[in-house]
Amino acid sequence: MSTGALLRHHASGAAVDRHLADQLLLPLSVAAKPSRFTVEQATRHLETNAWVIRELGVAEIVVHPMQSGTVEVVVAPQAPRIQT
């Protein structure tokens, strides 16, 4: 991460860097309880990973902008489906 990127992230007040957010979705999708975090900006990778995870039925993921300019991500794991 460049110094400029680090300073922008720090100034945003977000908990997670935009390059890390999409990588957190899968482990949080199989966690025991819902999770939430803020990220400085929603990237296409974040949006795409959230869509794929939702489509697979692993978790419900909501990505929404906040008044502060950051983005909140909420990950709610879904109960496993038993196929018969």
Secondary structure by P-SEA (a helix, b strand, c coil): ccaaaaaaaaaacccccccccccaaaaaaaccbbbbbccccccaaaaaaaaaaaaaccbbbbbbbccccbbbbbbbbccccccc
